[in-house]
């Protein structure tokens, strides 16, 4: 199961909320329904397609225009084709066929002023799209859900190969509802809510069948007309969105995996930690989104683990774009942004770019002193790293001066026996001897 390819998929949303025929009441909830559906389905993080691949036909009564724009989307779709209608459903003819109401439709004779469902179905069947979904939110929409969705057995076979799914808001002779006080039609409003909020305890991706099952339960519990569906086996597995509630449970689990991997690295297993963290980042990006705070932390931990495992050049390559993203999303003074700056400087130094590392650490030291204070542990850590990189780049006198100051401050703040104090004292002794030899 997967989400459709957004560049090879198309969505057509058709809605009719105003009518000229006095027998057809206006449906004020339709415009908001279509607008919000478009927003959900084109959401940059959780949607199915970009805005340019979603055709919106709202209160358009020109059948020729509708036909042209529908045919364009139908022929361009290669992966998923989703056609959605909400408005009045009308019945006419000897066979009591379904017609989809448009602003100029006539209640008593819709055949010449409405969108005939059979024509819509025929256009969809002719699409090269691998998966096709039709959703009808209108009265009498259940009439289209029959045992033979196609005109003949040959077309039925084609459907089973291509994967087609029809979801309707009501049974054969039921009236779809638009409830007073609600912004959307009853069926579409509950579908929008599912797509916006997700299904607690549900799978990572919501298939069209998952949505049907949940809508059926929800609408039955509220004593509303229950939807019907018809589709081939493969069509029922079409994913129509990310389950946003899944992230609520997946987030803490991914966070625990990240923390555990970092601890595993600290125990001396950085290579294994890096492999685990790469998987965490990939899953977090998919489930939580690329801009999520936990995804950014995962990228930081993954890059840091690569450096610790002996590949500082690759760590620096990953940290540069991360720093740009964190600066944009969190701000330059956020603690996570500052930590990435330090990790980048350290790995640049280890990769042989000592001068660049020194320049970065000088600025970082000033920023941490300003934000955290001169005696904060992070500020002192940055001063220690600056001193080491200065010494390794040939600036021994400045390095020794910084280390002497650092040793005195850590002795006063942490005590003589603290590991940080001992590490600073050891570096002072080593770099001091080097200066003495010079």
HELIX and SHEET records of a PDB file:
HELIX    1   1 UNK A   29  UNK A   41  1                                  13    
HELIX    2   2 UNK A   51  UNK A   53  5                                   3    
HELIX    3   3 UNK A   63  UNK A   76  1                                  14    
HELIX    4   4 UNK A  110  UNK A  112  5                                   3    
HELIX    5   5 UNK A  117  UNK A  125  1                                   9    
HELIX    6   6 UNK A  141  UNK A  144  5                                   4    
HELIX    7   7 UNK A  153  UNK A  162  1                                  10    
HELIX    8   8 UNK A  186  UNK A  197  1                                  12    
HELIX    9   9 UNK A  208  UNK A  221  1                                  14    
HELIX   10  10 UNK A  235  UNK A  237  5                                   3    
HELIX   11  11 UNK A  244  UNK A  266  1                                  23    
HELIX   12  12 UNK A  270  UNK A  287  1                                  18    
HELIX   13  13 UNK A  293  UNK A  308  1                                  16    
HELIX   14  14 UNK A  312  UNK A  329  1                                  18    
HELIX   15  15 UNK A  335  UNK A  350  1                                  16    
HELIX   16  16 UNK A  354  UNK A  372  1                                  19    
HELIX   17  17 UNK A  377  UNK A  392  1                                  16    
HELIX   18  18 UNK A  396  UNK A  414  1                                  19    
HELIX   19  19 UNK A  419  UNK A  437  1                                  19    
SHEET    1   A 6 UNK A  54  UNK A  58  0                                        
SHEET    2   A 6 UNK A  10  UNK A  15  1                                        
SHEET    3   A 6 UNK A  80  UNK A  86  1                                        
SHEET    4   A 6 UNK A 131  UNK A 137  1                                        
SHEET    5   A 6 UNK A 164  UNK A 168  1                                        
SHEET    6   A 6 UNK A 228  UNK A 231 -1                                        
SHEET    1   B 3 UNK A  89  UNK A  92  0                                        
SHEET    2   B 3 UNK A  97  UNK A 100 -1                                        
SHEET    3   B 3 UNK A 115  UNK A 116 -1                                        
SHEET    1   C 2 UNK A 205  UNK A 207  0                                        
SHEET    2   C 2 UNK A 239  UNK A 242 -1                                        
END                                                                             
